Amino acid sequence: MKAKSSNPTMKDVAREAGVALGTVSKVMNNIPVGEDYRIRVEEAAKKLGYQVNSYAKGLKTNHTGIVALIIPTLKHPFFGVLTDNVCQVLMKRGFRTLLATTESDMEMENNCIRMARQHKVEGIIALTYNPDIEIDEEIPFVSIDRFYTNRVPCVASDNYGGGQLAAQKLYELGARKLLHLRIGSPVIGEPDKREAGFESWCQLNGVPYRVVHKNDADGLMSFRPILEEMIRDGKPEYDGIFCNTDQLAAVILKMLRQLGLSVPEDVQVIGYDGLLDFTDYKPYCSSIVQPVERMAETAVDILLNEDRSKLPALTCLPVSYRPGGTTRD
């Protein structure tokens, strides 16, 4: 029995099947040929272990079936969940994902754009922190959580509505003086609207509030002095806290307990993202839930839309509230 070639070619398949090389090419490219020829080619390919090099084929046809996904990091739980959903949606649509993480480095983000261009990707989905990102107008591009121009579609959750909902829920559940803790990039993005929504609701309803805004470089531990200052005679000055991410909420909860406060008895806490603990799939905290599956599906839908003349500049998807043990529901 003839041994399989370690790297069989179309010529090997043609020789094994006893047909012309052009016939093999037609079969591999789904071009109609006689049924007898098709069967002979397919059987020969299977016998030799021949597989189509879809990447090389794509380079010739300008359809590589690859979409680039550029994400700051997979260390942040929300980015990991978002990446998983985008990859799954692309796979169901017959696309592969070229994944790049940038650690929020602006130059690295531009390098990723260049790398995607070199790999002949059919589109780019990106969550970036670079206000001057080098977007190639020849490659379909969808931004998540950051609006650039009307020519670059952006997909986000309803961050403004989420901030309003968090303040409203804390008040409805008995909190009377609210605190918003936010950490994030100094680059303006859609998540900034969480703070604006929170402030708007408090102002419209006459509820006392305070906002503390830290940059990523300050680190999560920079909030501890703020919490220490708000405790007077063993009681918290603010009895409702809205954190702009679940990750921050988890850190704040630990600090509050270390400072001798009970949650949710002394202080109620709401985060933002709607993440689940990977050990038991329970919420980390009460949270404003981002519709991450819909965000992924919408981003891919927009990216693959052939008519790019009527794409929305911003697609804002509704959020919801989910109790998670850190509020008095």
C-alpha positions in Angstrom: 0.0 0.0 0.0 1.3 3.4 -1.0 2.2 5.5 2.0 0.7 8.9 2.5 3.0 11.8 1.6 3.9 14.0 4.6 2.7 17.0 2.6 0.7 15.9 -0.4 0.1 18.4 -3.2 -2.6 18.8 -5.8 -0.2 17.2 -8.3 0.0 14.1 -6.1 -3.8 14.0 -6.0 -4.1 14.3 -9.7 -1.6 11.5 -10.2 -3.4 9.3 -7.7 -6.8 10.0 -9.3 -5.5 9.7 -12.8 -6.9 13.1 -13.8 -5.6 16.4 -15.0 -4.3 18.9 -12.5 -7.0 21.3 -13.7 -9.7 18.8 -12.7 -8.4 18.6 -9.2 -8.4 22.4 -9.0 -12.0 22.6 -10.1 -13.1 20.0 -7.5 -11.2 21.8 -4.7 -12.8 25.1 -5.7 -16.3 23.6 -6.0 -16.5 24.1 -9.8 -18.7 21.5 -11.5 -17.0 18.5 -13.1 -18.3 15.1 -14.0 -19.5 13.0 -11.1 -17.0 10.2 -11.8 -14.1 12.8 -11.8 -15.3 14.4 -8.5 -15.5 11.0 -6.7 -12.0 10.0 -8.0 -10.5 13.2 -6.8 -12.1 13.2 -3.4 -11.1 9.6 -2.8 -7.5 10.3 -3.9 -7.4 13.4 -1.6 -8.7 11.4 1.3 -6.3 8.5 0.7 -3.3 10.9 0.5 -4.4 13.1 3.4 -4.5 16.1 1.2 -6.1 19.3 2.7 -6.8 22.6 1.1 -4.6 25.4 2.3 -7.4 27.8 2.9 -5.1 30.6 3.9 -3.1 30.5 0.7 -6.3 30.0 -1.3 -7.7 33.1 0.4 -4.7 35.2 -0.5 -5.4 34.5 -4.1 -9.1 35.3 -3.9 -8.9 38.1 -1.4 -11.2 36.1 0.9 -9.1 34.7 3.7 -12.0 34.1 6.1 -10.1 35.8 8.8 -11.3 38.6 11.1 -8.9 40.4 13.5 -10.0 41.0 17.1 -8.0 43.6 19.0 -8.5 43.6 22.8 -6.6 45.4 25.6 -6.1 42.3 27.6 -7.6 38.9 28.5 -6.8 39.4 32.2 -9.9 41.6 32.7 -12.9 39.2 33.1 -15.2 41.3 30.9 -12.7 41.4 28.0 -12.3 37.6 28.3 -16.1 37.1 28.1 -16.4 39.5 25.1 -13.5 37.8 23.3 -15.1 34.4 23.8 -18.4 35.5 22.4 -16.9 37.3 19.4 -14.9 34.2 18.5 -17.9 31.9 18.8 -20.1 34.2 16.6 -17.3 34.4 13.9 -16.8 30.6 13.9 -20.6 30.1 13.4 -20.3 32.5 10.4 -17.4 30.5 8.9 -14.7 32.9 9.9 -11.5 32.4 11.9 -10.3 34.9 14.5 -6.8 36.6 14.5 -6.6 37.7 18.2 -4.3 40.4 19.4 -3.9 41.8 22.9 -2.3 45.3 23.4 -2.2 46.0 27.1 -3.8 49.3 26.1 -0.5 50.4 24.5 -1.3 52.9 21.7 1.6 52.1 19.5 0.9 48.4 19.9 -2.6 49.0 18.9 -1.4 50.6 15.6 1.0 47.7 15.2 -1.9 45.3 15.5 -3.8 47.2 12.7 -0.7 46.9 10.5 -0.4 43.2 11.3 -4.1 42.6 10.4 -3.6 44.4 7.1 -0.6 42.2 6.3 -2.6 39.1 7.0 -5.3 40.2 4.5 -8.1 40.1 7.1 -11.6 40.7 6.0 -12.4 43.0 8.9 -11.3 44.3 12.3 -13.3 44.4 15.5 -11.4 46.4 18.1 -11.7 47.8 21.6 -8.9 50.3 21.8 -7.6 53.2 23.9 -5.9 55.1 21.1 -7.6 58.4 20.0 -5.4 58.5 16.9 -5.7 54.9 15.8 -4.7 54.2 12.2 -7.9 52.9 10.7 -7.6 51.6 7.1 -10.7 52.6 5.2 -10.2 49.7 2.9 -10.8 47.2 5.7 -14.2 47.0 7.4 -13.7 48.2 11.0 -16.1 48.1 14.0 -15.2 49.7 17.3 -16.5 48.5 20.7 -17.1 51.1 23.4 -15.2 53.9 21.7 -16.8 56.3 19.2 -14.3 57.7 16.6 -16.2 59.1 13.6 -19.5 58.6 11.8 -17.5 56.5 9.3 -16.5 54.0 12.0 -19.4 52.0 13.5 -19.4 51.7 17.2 -21.2 49.1 19.3 -21.7 49.6 23.1 -24.1 48.9 25.9 -26.4 51.7 27.1 -23.8 53.1 29.5 -25.8 56.3 30.2 -28.9 54.3 31.0 -26.9 51.9 33.0 -25.6 54.7 35.3 -29.1 56.0 35.8 -30.4 52.5 36.6 -27.7 51.9 39.2 -28.5 55.1 41.0 -32.2 54.4 40.8 -31.9 50.9 42.2 -29.7 51.9 45.1 -32.2 54.6 46.1 -35.2 52.2 45.7 -33.4 49.7 47.9 -33.0 52.3 50.7 -29.7 54.0 50.1 -29.9 57.8 50.6 -26.4 59.1 49.9 -24.7 57.7 46.9 -21.1 57.3 45.8 -19.8 56.5 42.3 -16.3 55.1 42.1 -14.8 54.9 38.6 -11.5 53.8 37.3 -10.5 53.8 33.6 -8.6 55.2 30.7 -8.1 58.9 30.4 -9.1 58.5 26.7 -12.8 59.4 26.3 -15.1 56.5 25.5 -18.6 55.2 25.8 -18.1 53.8 29.4 -17.7 57.5 30.6 -21.4 57.8 30.1 -22.0 55.6 33.2 -20.8 58.4 35.4 -22.9 61.0 33.4 -26.0 58.8 33.8 -25.5 58.3 37.5 -25.0 62.1 38.1 -28.0 63.0 36.0 -30.3 60.7 38.0 -29.1 62.0 41.3 -29.4 65.6 40.3 -32.9 65.2 38.8 -34.1 63.4 42.0 -32.3 65.6 44.5 -30.2 62.7 45.9 -26.9 63.7 47.5 -23.9 62.1 45.7 -20.2 62.1 45.1 -18.1 60.9 42.2 -14.5 59.8 42.6 -12.6 59.3 39.3 -9.3 57.5 39.1 -7.1 56.6 36.1 -5.9 53.0 35.4 -2.4 54.1 36.4 -3.6 55.0 39.9 -4.5 51.3 40.6 -7.5 49.8 42.4 -5.9 50.2 45.8 -6.0 54.0 45.4 -9.7 53.9 46.5 -8.9 52.6 50.0 -8.2 56.1 51.5 -11.5 57.3 50.0 -13.4 54.5 51.8 -11.5 55.2 55.1 -12.4 58.8 54.9 -16.1 58.1 54.5 -16.3 56.1 57.8 -17.3 58.2 60.7 -17.9 56.7 64.2 -18.0 53.3 62.6 -20.8 54.3 60.2 -20.4 55.0 56.4 -21.1 58.5 55.1 -22.4 56.9 51.9 -24.7 54.0 52.1 -24.9 53.2 48.4 -21.9 52.7 46.1 -21.9 52.3 42.3 -18.7 51.0 40.8 -18.1 51.3 37.1 -17.0 47.7 36.7 -17.6 44.4 38.6 -13.9 44.0 38.9 -13.7 47.3 40.9 -16.8 46.3 42.9 -15.1 43.1 43.9 -12.1 45.0 45.3 -14.3 47.6 47.0 -16.4 44.9 48.7 -13.2 43.3 50.1 -12.0 46.7 51.4 -15.4 47.5 53.0 -15.3 44.3 54.9 -11.7 44.8 56.0 -12.8 48.2 57.4 -15.5 46.5 59.5 -18.6 47.4 57.3 -21.3 44.9 56.4 -22.6 44.5 52.9 -25.5 45.0 52.2 -26.5 46.0 55.7 -24.3 49.0 56.1 -23.5 49.7 52.5 -25.1 48.5 49.3 -22.9 48.0 46.2 -23.7 47.7 42.5 -21.2 47.0 39.8 -21.3 47.1 36.0 -20.8 44.3 33.5 -22.8 41.4 34.9 -19.9 38.9 35.3 -20.3 35.5 36.8 -17.8 33.7 39.0 -16.2 30.9 36.9 -16.3 28.5 39.9 -20.0 28.5 40.5 -21.5 30.8 37.8 -23.0 33.1 40.4 -22.8 36.9 40.2 -19.8 38.6 41.8 -22.1 41.3 43.0 -25.4 43.1 42.2 -24.7 44.5 38.8 -25.8 46.4 35.7 -25.6 43.6 33.1 -24.1 44.3 29.7 -25.7 42.2 26.9 -22.3 40.8 25.8 -23.7 38.1 23.5 -25.8 40.7 21.6 -22.8 43.1 21.5 -20.7 40.4 19.9 -23.4 39.4 17.4 -24.1 43.0 16.5 -20.5 43.8 16.0 -20.0 40.8 13.6 -23.3 41.6 11.8 -22.2 45.2 11.1 -18.7 44.1 10.1 -19.9 41.6 7.6 -22.6 43.9 6.1 -21.7 44.4 2.5 -23.6 47.7 2.2 -21.5 50.0 4.4 -23.2 53.2 3.2 -26.0 53.0 5.7 -24.4 51.6 8.8 -25.3 53.3 12.2 -22.5 55.3 13.7 -23.4 54.1 17.2 -25.4 51.1 18.2 -26.5 51.2 21.8 -27.8 48.0 23.3 -30.1 47.9 26.4 -28.7 46.9 29.8 -30.5 45.3 32.8 -30.1 45.0 36.5 -29.4 41.8 38.3 -29.2 41.3 42.1 -26.2 39.5 43.4 -26.2 39.6 47.1 -24.6 43.1 47.6 -27.9 44.9 47.7 -31.0 44.5 49.9 -33.2 43.0 47.2 
